[in-house]
Amino acid sequence: MPPGRYKFLAKNEIDGYPDPILLLNSDKTTTFPEIAVSKKDISELRVVLGKRGGVLEGELVDQQSRKLVPRGTITIRDARDADVYVEVFADHAGHFRFAVPGKPILVSATVLGYKTTKIENGELELAGGEHHTIVVGLEAQ
């Protein structure tokens, strides 16, 4: 590492520790050290992940044909602050996964040619470490 100042950020989305740089996942309990690097080794660096959230995963499916719908946009919004959200994209097969904070969220899906679909028809809150799988049935326009 070249000499300079560095801030270390960490995440473990598979186990439900969301990406701390996203506003939706902000957590005051996280600690990410900033250090100055000179020409010596770094030791005793401690990073503390925030509160453990859950993992939301699912697939987008055409309601009529039951075929997977690729490349849709899944919007995950803070249920208490509509201005705080993140967009996640389904892959080429229509699957998605995202680590969410342990607070109430609203989830919707949008795909070109389909009506916007609200998921779970209300708030969803995952406990720390919980994995929740959903199938989003999309209705053609």
Secondary structure as GFF3:
##gff-version 3
##sequence-region A 1 141
A	DSSP	beta_strand	4	7	.	.	.	ID=ss1
A	DSSP	three_ten_helix	13	15	.	.	.	ID=ss2
A	DSSP	three_ten_helix	23	25	.	.	.	ID=ss3
A	DSSP	beta_strand	34	37	.	.	.	ID=ss4
A	DSSP	beta_strand	54	62	.	.	.	ID=ss5
A	DSSP	beta_strand	73	78	.	.	.	ID=ss6
A	DSSP	beta_strand	85	89	.	.	.	ID=ss7
A	DSSP	beta_strand	95	100	.	.	.	ID=ss8
A	DSSP	beta_strand	105	110	.	.	.	ID=ss9
A	DSSP	beta_strand	117	124	.	.	.	ID=ss10
A	DSSP	beta_strand	131	138	.	.	.	ID=ss11
###
